[in-house]
């Protein structure tokens, strides 16, 4: 492998004029400089494109497309990528300076890996000083069991913390599912992970901002939400018994989350289904019992629980 292969950075853009410069600044500040920066404008109606065009960097290219969602924007970037490797960054997130450098070094050590990833840290707007970049004298890499992590309730990988080989995506015909509006990144990573190792470093490379995501979810919460189709397109996978067990744990936890989120919203018959996430795996018909207990429990119980928890945490 060439010591400094070209890495294509794909940034899907839709109405992020407030944040996109911050994201691109973090790309420009990378210690690894051999980058192609593709900003895919997904039909923005604000000044997002003007902000990008005001940034002077010959590595930046703006691709225009009709609005079709973040998956279609990423797919357009994959189609246009000239780099041997592809990294993704959402327009409202940022990278720490050595993010790409660490991932490219990982490729040299694990050339057959399907996905390489750094860790991420979650952040709310205005709390950046609490996040600070983690200082590493050396970086460690290890294989990562994505299914086992899901079973434990962990999401240590986000699409914005990953690096994939362009030829790998082409050979496996891997693209983002454009019919999905939620969890499309998890679905993509799950499908890719079935073809080879996932390598995770201990370097924190991504700051994932949650504010915009949460506000969007609140605005759209007019009907009861269902567990996203995390495993869409994977129904025919030959899961091991151990994997099935982990997937059931993960889906049960997600089902309970939806029970809590759906409180006060009109009931949908689809909430009764216990075959979840597009996996073809059933978590058990009795799962609807705790689901409904949680969904219709009085708010006073949750208030009491939070108070008790707060007291315990202070001890």
Number of C-alpha atoms within 10 A of each C-alpha: 8 7 8 13 15 18 25 25 27 26 27 27 29 23 17 20 20 13 16 24 19 16 18 24 13 16 23 18 13 17 14 20 16 15 23 19 25 24 26 25 23 22 18 18 13 13 13 21 23 10 15 20 12 9 12 8 11 8 14 18 14 15 17 16 14 11 15 12 17 25 21 21 27 25 19 20 23 25 11 13 20 16 20 16 22 23 25 22 25 23 23 24 21 24 26 20 18 17 24 27 15 24 27 21 15 23 20 12 11 18 14 14 19 21 24 28 31 25 20 21 16 13 17 14 9 7 11 13 8 9 12 12 18 11 9 10 5 8 12 11 19 14 13 19 13 20 19 18 16 18 20 13 15 12 13 16 22 19 17 25 26 25 26 22 20 20 13 18 16 12 8 11 8 16 18 20 18 15 11 17 13 14 14 22 20 19 22 20 21 18 20 20 19 13 14 11 19 23 24 23 19 17 23 22 27 27 24 20 19 14 12 12 10 10 10 10 10 10 8 9 12 12 12 18 19 19 22 21 19 23 22 18 14 17 13 8 12 9 13 9 9 10 15 19 16 19 26 20 18 21 25 22 17 17 25 20 17 20 24 17 17 21 17 13 13 9 14 11 7 10 19 14 14 20 16 23 22 15 20 15 18 17 21 12 11 9 16 19 11 12 20 16 13 19 21 13 14 11 12 9 10 13 11 11 12 12 12 11 11 11 10 9 8 6 5
